[in-house]
Amino acid sequence: MIDLPAEPTHEEDGEPALQALPGLPNTVRPLRFDVRLLPPDLADWRGGNTGLPGIMQFRSGTPGPHVAVTALMHGNEIAGAIVLDALLRDRFRPIRGTLTLGFLNLAAFDRFDAAEPTASRFVDEDMNRVWDPAILDGNRETTELDRARALRPLLDSVDILLDLHSMLWPSEPLILSGPTAKGRRLAATLGTPPTVVADHGHQSGPRLIDYGRFADPAAAPVACLVEAGPHWEAETVDTARIAVQSLLRTTGMIDHAPLPGPVPRIRSASVTQVITATTASFAFVRAFRGGDVIRKRGTLIAHDGGIEIRTPHDDCLLVMPSLRPSRGHTAVRLAQLLDHS
């Protein structure tokens, strides 16, 4: 039997409508999430030191880039916040440039409840779909838009940004680099996670890494998004921590001490197709895991009503499949492997 979580209250990317899956009975019993992390106490950082709540900034006094590491774009993705909280409690300071550490959606985080951990993804709307100047300059008001507008001047000064995320559905960790060559270079330089996926974001709205100068191939500022692993697992914190250490090391903010463990070989891929559920009966033929590679073109992976979903090419990487996608939401991204691990 496929053991899947209960239905999330706030829809995650491509989630969550309950429906039958192969081996799963039509009457789905409630299942509990395993939340193995304690949310950090952010009281010491809520006021910030920049005039923006939750934003801490440190200037070295030595020339160098303005590097930002952000967490809590979604209020229930607490692993990245644990990493930033630890850096702050260790009183880390960069030896060159300026470092900004940001807890983005504090209003959603304040609602986090381990008994219902998906309900605090956002307050009014997904904060990682609003980073379009037309949206930010518009008249619509939500909790997330107000926060994004407040953060905008700060983000316009950032040279290198790493946005820390995690995932609900089973998946290997990865880095989303966006479509630009500079994004792919930054992701490859980080090296952790070792899977780098170039993509064009979401139809429902641009992410922070797609914002302004980060997405302009002719501009120097660059951003990547790390999906560090399952939302509430200790290894996700470890992956996010190593990614941050690598960023600080490669930008010269810490001495070039070696990272723990062997340097992994980078696996690169480029998204070729985004599969959106068009019916409420979308179902994968089995419980795929993000990072699975389907070797042969034309392999059946899902049914969307009466439509068969097959891989469009050989060596097809499944990027963050959502095992219970709602109609109109992303079910999976299909990517072409550019090299082999």
SEBALO-689108 format. One record per residue: x, y, z of N, C-alpha, C, O in turn; residue in three letters. Coordinates in steps of 0.001 Angstrom, whole numbers, plus 500000, padded with zeros to 6 digits. Last residue first. Layout:
<atoms>
XYZXYZXYZXYZala
...
</atoms>
This chain:
<atoms>
525494510890486353526248510711487587526794509298487653527464508939488621ser
525564512532483223525205511368484013526090511276485230527289511547485162his
523962515453481890525123514598482080524713513504483028523616513545483585asp
521452516333481494522496516885480626523805516156480771524665516222479892leu
518228514994481463519562514948482057520593515436481054520605515002479902leu
515374516887481187516358516120480434517692516159481163518222517233481446gln
512445516639483219513703517296482850514604516336482108514603515131482362ala
509220517503484141510038516500483459511281517206482916511183518233482244leu
507475518068487096508256518655486018509127517544485441509699516744486181arg
504134517339488101505549516978488038506197517807486939505543518198485972val
501779518742488598501909517363489075503369516926489100503793516221490016ala
500622521934489379501724521154488815501768519768489452501792519631490675thr
497040522346489138498332522494489792499371521566489171499046520564488534his
494641521748488007495191523059487724496534523312488362497121524375488162gly
493572519671490615493353520092489233493851521526489054493525522409489848arg
496189518735492853494877519301492587494774519671491115495778519948490459ser
498106515741493162497951517107492639496491517508492495495658516710492065pro
499556513809494938498122514104494966497880515509494435497482516388495199arg
502267513705494534501519512458494404500010512643494519499257511715494223leu
504280515562492614503278515724493661502297514568493533501579514464492539ser
507744515312491926506376514878491637505477515057492855505865514744493980pro
510372516759491594509384517009492639507966516596492249507068517438492239met
511100515744488498511420516820489426510220517069490326509176517536489870val
512461513051487000511211513516487590511539514516488689512176514174489686leu
514320512959484057514371513176485498513023513696485977512498514665485430leu
514810510755481550513869511782482004513880511841483529513494510885484202cys
516221509263479530516875509887480689516056511057481218516537512185481319asp
514398510061476485515197509184477333515791509982478498515854511211478457asp
511280511902476509512630511632476025513293510611476946512808510336478043his
508785512251477647508997512765476289510363512443475701510591512681474516pro
506831509786479307508070510558479275508384510992477847508263510187476923thr
503267510268479405504461509471479114505690510373479051505589511569478776arg
500077510005480461501240510880480581502477510010480436502710509117481250ile
496974509572478865498202508955479357499333509987479390499510510751478441glu
493756510563479791494977510907479067496166510204479702496345510235480920ile
491416510360481184491665509367480148492948509595479370493207508897478390gly
492803511655484025491539511258483428491813510144482429492376509108482782gly
495851511136483512495115512351483857493731512212483247493505512598482100asp
498180508804484663496947509022483922496300510304484425496212510527485633his
501771508264484369500561508741485043499378508716484086499542508620482870ala
503860507122482973504094507476484372502816507878485104502776507837486333ile
505083505117480406503871505610481056504172505909482521504684505048483236leu
507739506072478327507323505278479478506105505922480137506096507125480397thr
508806507543476264507505506925476059507025506067477200506003505392477072gly
512266506780476661511216507665476157509919506881475986509932505708475611arg
513744505304479500513255505167478115512146506161477803511216506350478587lys
514494505891482171515516505783481135514967505816479712515643506302478805arg
513701508070484549513044507106483665513897507025482408514004508000481665ile
514872508652487719515181508828486306514518507697485526514742506519485805val
513935510417490656513877509198489852514150509536488396513717510575487897asp
513689512894491749515047512440491465515083511120490728516133510724490221gly
510951512164493814511702513172493102513154512768492956513785512346493925gly
509426509026493314510185509892494196510914510932493343511433510610492275arg
506162507644492652507505508068492259508105508973493332507401509588494132phe
504120505325493154504548506452493997505991506818493666506924506356494322ala
502678504749489920503251504297491185503750505527491941503785506632491399arg
501235506137488101501119504680488057501783504031489263501481502884489594val
499487508992489404500701508331488930500512506822488964499728506298489756phe
496525510590488461497149509591489328498400509043488663498373508672487490ala
493804512812488390495205512590488025495819511597489002495662511731490215phe
491186513485488759491538512066488886492967511778488435493306510634488133ser
490509516022488247490619515679489660491041514232489867491234513792491000ala
492521517212485481491334516596486058491588516321487534492722516378488008thr
494919518253484828493747518889484209492438518299484714491364518821484414thr
497968518937486277496773518098486373495572518851485802495253519954486246ala
500718519592484226499692520156485094498479519241485097498015518816484039thr
504039519190483726502776518467483656501822519046484702502089518995485903ile
506342520764481782505662520857483070504297520202482922503493520615482087val
509353519904480177507887519873480168507376519965481594507909519325482501gln
512035520216480532511522520231479161510003520301479104509434520712478093thr
514526521440482611513115521093482495512651521260481052512850522307480436val
517670519965482659516895521124482223515447520694482011515173519711481322ser
520340519053484880519171518733484076518458520025483717518621521047484383ala
523310517597486261522579518740485710521422518278484844521502517254484165ser
524992516658489044524087516127488025523212517268487545522456517845488326arg
528295516808490231527077517538489911526301516809488822526866516395487810ile
529652514691492647529603515048491235528262515699490940527217515198491353arg
530607515991495890529801515165494995529920515612493549530246516764493264pro
533469515759497799532760516665496900531942515829495908532515515038495160val
533104514030500953533645514168499603532821515135498764531623515307498992pro
532899515848504147532585514797503193533196515038501834533743516110501573gly
532516519351504804532541517964505281532192516985504169531309517245503351pro
534682521615503005533370521200503456533429519747503917534294518992503474leu
537708523266504045536994522253503259535635521941503860535456521996505077pro
537931526830504244538020525532504910537239524506504101536204524842503525ala
538613529501503370538333528394502456538595527050503121539378526238502627his
536880531693505633538093531111505083537739529865504277536691529255504486asp
533936533421504504534669532649505497535938532149504832536056532178503607ile
533349534886502310532888535405503596533429534620504772533390535090505909met
533863534121499708534948534696500486534533535254501822535283536022502425gly
532036532744498314531972534202498193533019534901499052533057536130499116thr
532529530148499050532820530522497663532736532029497440533305532541496476thr
531685530197501770533074529888501415533409530401500016534454531020499816arg
528997530740501624529865531661502365531327531445502003532108532394501937leu
528167528480500130527977529832499602528913530819500308529550531644499653leu
528820526423501918529466526486500608529342527875499994530295528388499408ser
527080527007504024528529527037504242529278527152502918530255527893502814gln
524653526529502679524985527876503152526479528006503404527082529014503035val
524890523763502231524713524681501095525072526110501490525722526822500725ala
525013522844504843526181522682503981526090523606502773527096524167502339ile
522409523511505701523572524083506376524816523995505478525576524957505368arg
520788521937504066520707523400503966521929524054504596522432525050504077ala
521573519404505018521796519773503625521770521285503449522624521851502766thr
520721519551507714522135519327507392522446519762505961523461520413505716asp
517962519839507390518733520909508041520203520771507683520864521764507380val
517490517344506305517202518538505511517936519748506080518463520575505336thr
517994515598508342518946515627507230518710516819506309519624517255505610glu
515761515961510012517059516497510425518043516572509272518848517501509211ala
512672517016508513513658515977508804515018516603509114515380517638508555glu
510445518312507391510628518280508841511574517178509277511333516490510268trp
510360518398504460510149519563505315510713519421506723511396520327507203his
512996516749502662511670516745503293511547517832504355512509518144505057pro
515301519058500988514830517740501383513462517830502023512817518876501945gly
516004521545500031516997520813500808516560519418501237517362518667501792ala
516104523305497357515096522415497948515890521361498709516390520404498119glu
517350526460496895517700525113497348516464524444497928515855524949498870val
517603528655494270516685528141495285517101526716495631517194525862494749leu
519659531484493434519276530080493313518358529713494471518343530374495509cys
520653534426491647519960533770492751519675532322492413519474531971491250ala
522581537358490940522208535981490640521571535359491881521903535714493012val
523690540327489206523088539662490365522480538307490001521938538126488911pro
524466541242486540525349540406487352524655539705488519525004538561488808ala
522480540994483544522824541644484812523629540685485679523491539466485567ala
521673539536481400522709540538481156523152541249482425524104542028482392ala
519598537932482218520876537287481892522005538274481659523175537897481712pro
517609538556484901518135539228483710519491538624483354520446538785484114asp
516877537513487313516436536792486115516975537397484827516813536806483760ala
517894539339489124518287537927489246517971537153487961518712536250487575phe
516662541737488578518023541546488077518482540102488185519357539672487433arg
513411540504488917514270541612488494515618541214487954515717540450486994gly
513031537190490122512738538611490265513833539480489663515022539234489866tyr
513320534538490353512953535034489023512775536544489004512407537114487976asp
513684533999492985514870533858492139514597534308490701515531534447489912ile
511028534344493881512040535345494224513258535221493318513821536240492915leu
508901533389491082509541533190492379510521534332492656510800535163491791arg
505957534473489339507408534334489476507856534182490926507280534757491849pro
502992532432488782503665533646489226505139533418489464505550532296489760gly
501856530263487609501031531001488568501725532234489126501114533005489866ser
503755528994486110502785529819485401501996530699486352501517531763485961gln
507046529036487492505651528614487550504765529556486745504998530764486705his
510353528324486197509433528745487242508026528231487046507816527144486509gly
512021527278484309511440528601484030510376528984485042509572529878484779his
515196525695485182513760525717484901513295527149484697514053528101484882asp
517716523382485834517390524661485207515919524643484809515450523695484178ala
518855521788488620517784521767487627517532523190487140517185524080487916val
521319519819489982521007521188489566519994521123488436520237520482487413val
522283517873492638521412517898491459520995519332491176520389519987492024thr
523709518115495010524455517894493773523605517827492513524153517732491415pro
522838520928497209522703519552496736523357519371495360523541520342494626pro
526147521531496606525230520853497509523915521616497544523882522803497868thr
527505523143494785527802521713494842526916520897495747526929519669495665gly
528048525845494213527641525429495555527903523945495757528457523538496778leu
528612525763491490529668526158492419529329525744493847530211525340494606thr
526149525147490422527234524173490295528372524485491253529023523576491769ala
524785527529491048524331526256491598525439525213491546525649524477492510ala
526222529405489513526170529527490965525789528194491598526403527775492580leu
525684528402486925527065528458487431527087528561488946527880527884489601arg
522925528724486732523488527375486685524918527349487221525320526397487889arg
522801531516486803522177530732487853522718529318487907522944528772488986gly
524097532129484447524707532563485712524101531800486890524795531476487853lys
522350531137482530523665530499482672524308530888483995524995530071484609ala
518895530909483610520077531635483151521357530842483362521442529991484247thr
516520529767484562516949529452483207518295530031482790518800529685481721pro
516876528397487939516274529273486946516877528990485587517674528060485456gly
517967526473489546518852527566489145518158528627488318518759529656488012ser
517329524590492288516675525175491118517439526450490765517544527376491569leu
518910521808493596518990523268493443518244523647492178518499523087491112ile
517682519187495786518156519732494515518268521242494611517796521868495560leu
517143516020497472517342517467497453517920517932496127518572517161495424pro
514750513595496378516134513950496632516259515477496644515551516157495901glu
511549513230497924512392513693496825513827513842497293514089514170498450ser
508191512961498905509527512343498909510345512749497687509884512624496553pro
506647516199499482506652514858498912508072514284498866509044515037498796trp
507412518696500618506465517810501286506593516370500792506641515436501592leu
510621520298501011509596519660500188508686518765501016509122518152501990met
512169523587501415512108522141501626510851521625500945510093522403500366ser
514531526309500872513209525696500894513326524227501272514424523692501430his
516278529311500778516225527968501340514787527478501454513936528137502051leu
517966531105498403516659530990499041516464529545499475516482528642498639asp
520608533178498042520274531764498181519001531674498997518958532113500146leu
521998535673495964520948535265496892520752533759496854520732533143495788leu
524115538340495370524004536879495316522993536453496373523115536825497540ile
523590541117495604524354540594494472524160539090494275524054538620493142asp
520955543310496525521644542033496727522358541609495446521812541723494349val
519333545482496276520750545751496546521587544477496654522799544552496852ser
516785544623496002517363545311494849518843545627495043519531545997494091asp
516192543768498526516541542757497523517147543388496278517937542753495580leu
515542546252499730516686545474500195517138544500499112518329544414498811leu
513199546963498307514419547796498229515671547065498689516742547238498107pro
511434544668499023511922544933497662513154545827497607514102545477496904arg
510236544303501455511557543715501239512210544158499933513423544026499771leu
507761545489501132508679546041502129510105545551501903511065546288502129ala
506662543792499227506908545193498885507883545832499868508735546627499473arg
506434541447500735507314541481499566507638542916499169508777543217498811ala
504493542248502621505842541894503054506829541962501892507936542478502047arg
502294542669500968502793543764501794504229543487502243505073544384502244asp
501984540076499942502357541182499055502914542358499853503901542972499449leu
501217538646502259502463538321501564502911539435500632504106539712500541glu
498782539857502944499881539791503905501209539574503203502203540233503510thr
497696541930500200497637540712501005498800540755501992499692541596501878thr
496191543996497871496852543938499170496605542582499819495465542144499968glu
496554545506494648496078544402495475496864544335496778498069544588496790arg
497681547361493002496887547848494129496408546748495056495905547032496143asn
501141546904491840499685546965491736499014547399493026499671547754494005gly
503791546430492016503394547825491815501886548008491776501399549135491690asp
503831543671492190504320544449493329503921545912493228503732546571494251leu
502887543006489646502124542627490837502530543497492019501680543995492757ile
504900544070488047503515544489487824502635544150489022501740544918489374ala
507210542743488979507038544180489212505606544656489013505144545546489726pro
506763539749490683506606540379489372506416541877489616505537542253490392asp
506652537760492752507825538594492491507863539104491051508836538922490320trp
504770536029493777504370537439493663505487538343493159505320539562493129val
505174533477494580504550533652493274504214535120492995503452535415492074arg
505932533028497199506911532784496142506281532763494756506795532103493853asn
503787533330498833504698534464498725505733534263497630506348535229497178met
500589532417498171501956531918498111502905533087497872502836533752496838asp
498352534174500402498742533644499101500202533214499153500948533593500056glu
497743534513503136496761534852502113497076534250500747496165533858500017asp
499693532926504572498514533494505207497431533720504171496326533191504297val
501283529698504009501133531148503799499901531607504542499149530794505081phe
501675527318505400502497527612504220502456529101503893503476529693503540arg
500347526269507559501027527555507725501945527873506548502902528631506704ser
499336523751507229498381524860507231499045526222507281498381527236507068ala
501009521631507492500901522216506152500028523464506129499981524165505119thr
500896520721510149502054521503509708501949522085508309502737522965507963pro
499285520217512585498726520508511261499767521331510489499540522508510209glu
500884519762514749499727518889514576499058519083513222498337518200512759ala
502717521798514716503171520464514315502022519488514140502172518482513448ala
502003524819513368501519523890514383501896522495513916501459522050512855asp
502586528197512605503034526809512489502577525982513681502735526378514836phe
502003530834512619500859529926512646501282528456512633500431527567512649arg
504347532150512266503709532267513570502517531333513719502070531072514836asp
504806531795509541505555530983510502504903531011511884504909530004512592phe
503225533854508487502839532457508266503532531543509265502914530613509784ala
504691536041509423503264535932509750502766534507509547501974534006510345ala
507212535764508319507045535546509755505579535381510133505262534650511071leu
508582535150505704507146535171505986506903534825507459506446533731507787asn
511545535456505962510684536233505077509222536304505514508678537396505677leu
514391536151507480513229535293507717512039535993507054511580537023507547phe
517681536546506228516298537001506280515286535903506524515309534860505871gly
520792537996506412520059536770506731518609537169506979518328538017507825leu
523333539386504504521974539567505010521341538197505223521351537347504332thr
526591540580504519525750539393504599524402539772505203524331540393506263leu
529017542121502530527857542305503407526994541051503354526705540528502278thr
532658541816502382531322542059501862530273542258502941530588542525504100gly
534433539537504540534390540518503444532944540673503005532114539790503222arg
533931537992506674535237538655506661535379539578505464536350540330505379ile
530794538041508459531579537833507238532912538555507313533018539608507942pro
530092536435511515530266537692510807531134537448509572532117536712509651arg
528036534669513810528854534656512598528905536056511988527901536767511947phe
526957534024516303527508535366516060528452535373514859529515535994514885arg
525539531800516718526994531632516749527729532947516515528959532991516524asp
523035532797516247523385532497517642524886532256517802525445532476518876arg
523153532965513449523015534175514251523418533933515701524072534778516313leu
523327530260512752524370531206512345524340532455513219525379532936513670leu
520879529337513808522145528849514357523300529774513997524161530046514834ala
519052530670512146519044530931513588520361530495514226520901531195515082asp
519653529433509717519950530858509907519974531233511383520815532020511817leu
518785526775510300520162527047509889520526528512510124521590528804510669val
516081527166510861516946526590511893518410526883511579519189527200512478ile
515174528039508397515163528975509523516041528472510659516678529269511348ala
515363525693506923516234526814506600516302527828507720517354528413507974gly
513284524206508191514676523745508214515646524889507933516647525035508634ala
510657525025507932511420525552509060512887525145509053513670525684509835ile
508193525764506272509482525216505836510558525713506796511268526680506519glu
505858527059506862506021525713507417507348525069507022507604523927507403asn
505841529510505555505933529485507006506129528127507619506526528028508780gly
507974530182502903506750529496503315506872529194504803507896528680505255his
510253531544503294509355532038502244507973531435502467506949532082502251met
512060530708505270510659530954505633509903531730504571509001532501504900leu
515102532432504330514350531251504747512927531692505075512630532885505148ala
518000533549502545516636533743503024515987532405503352516284531384502732thr
520939535285502349520392533937502511519035534100503171518924534716504232val
522818537434500302521635537232501137521270535755501165521289535071500142ala
525665539439499915525114538092499846523916538004500784523987538448501930val
527329541734498237526208541679499174525515540335498953524862540122497932his
530907541208497909529517541202497443528526541324498591528845541055499750pro
533413543585499075532951542260498698531480542324498324530866543388498414gly
535690545345501177534933545213499933534585543758499618535367542840499868pro
535078545348504668536010545012503595535212544834502310534144544222502344thr
533094545626506466534007546755506338535068546536505273535870547429504999gly
531115543751506755532464543402507200533398544605507259534373544606508009ser
527876544006507993528863544554507059530262544286507600530551544563508764arg
524926542247508260526246542453508848527225542880507766527384542201506751phe
521478542090509130522520542390508142523822542733508849523837543405509880gln
518365540530509333519610540834510027520719541017508994520878540194508092met
514989540739509471516111540895508540517331541381509311517341542480509867ile
512748540775511091513270539488510654514448539557509715514877538524509201gly
511530543909509951511409542779510878511987541497510265511754541180509098pro
513736546411509011512784545430508501512706544264509482513740543682509812leu
515707547848510120514429548527509987513353547620509426512185548005509366gly
517807546209510507517816546986509261516599547889509135516467548618508152thr
517795544255512314518700545370512596518821546291511383519785547044511243asn
514897542583513770515879542877512738516852543948513190516751544478514296gly
512962541727515486513064543165515253513991543520514115513906544610513551gly
513459538987515509512234539508514915512314540998514627511783541467513621arg
515553537820516770515820538363515435514591539047514819514677539618513732trp
514793536743519170515944537647519175516159538342517832516870539344517762asp
512697534989518479512407536234519206513556537234519130513324538440519037ala
512641532578517227513205533703516486513027535035517200513188536093516592leu
513215529396517912512722530587518596513401531795517966514599532008518151asp
512427526978515340513357527804516126512642528967516803511612529451516332pro
510441524030515709510630525355515106511556526206515953511475526158517181pro
511935520863515727511293521895516524511491523243515842512607523565515436leu
511305518064513633512064519269513939511249520173514841510024520241514731leu
509735516045512777510866515674513628511755516865513976512832516694514547arg
506665515182512150507407516437512275508516516193513285508275516139514491val
504950513198510141506001513081511136506810514381511123507557514638510179asp
501444513467509736502783513849509325503746513596510484503393513760511651phe
499019510843509675499727511912510368501056512210509697501710511316509159arg
496009510336507832497362509932508202498082511130508810497783512281508492leu
492706509185507452493597510272507849494955509712508281495022508724509012pro
492102507008504667492093507246506104493019508417506433494022508613505748arg
490186507229501849491528507475502381491444507791503862490779508748504259val
488596505163499883488335505851501137489664506019501859490202505061502416thr
489977503820497904489263505042497552488883505843498793488853507073498751asn
493297502712498860491843502570498809491165503896498527491688504960498858pro
496047502341496794495493503159497865493976503065497798493412503326496736leu
496942500998494606497198500388495890496650501170497064496765500732498208gly
497256503950492806497384502502492759497751501942494124498741502352494729pro
495118506345494437496363506009493776496454504496493720495796503815494506leu
492332508534494628492845507171494627494170507092493887494330507701492830ala
492823511611496431492273510818495348492900509439495395493874509207496112gln
492910514872497672492887513458497976492226512693496839491174513100496345leu
494899517534496456493609516851496475493723515356496754494535514662496142ala
496838519561497045496960518274497648495814517320497375495760516300498063pro
499743520476495032499123519646496043497780520263496425497590521445496139glu
501433522093493528500861520917492919500137520016493882499929518848493556gly
502881523268496273503081523280494835502560521987494229503159520924494391asp
500173523083498655501565523262498300501672523177496793500662523028496105glu
497329524506500000497888523766498880499351524111498679499719525279498550glu
496634524070503329497086525047502340497767524291501218498689523514501464his
496095521480504347495072522522504366495398523613503353494523524035502597thr
496857518272502906497256519560503462496119520572503401495281520519502501pro
495610515111503737495451516261502859495911517543503528495420517884504604glu
498182512909505029496834513432504959496805514685504098497849515249503769ala
500688511143503092500206512008504153498759512397503963498186512237502885pro
500670507633502145500770509058501833500225509892502976499394509417503751leu
501771504676501214501503505398502451501746506875502227502890507318502130asp
500502502241499213501236503501499192500826504324500396499647504632500569ile
500842498808500000500000500000500000500879501245500000501886501297500706met
</atoms>
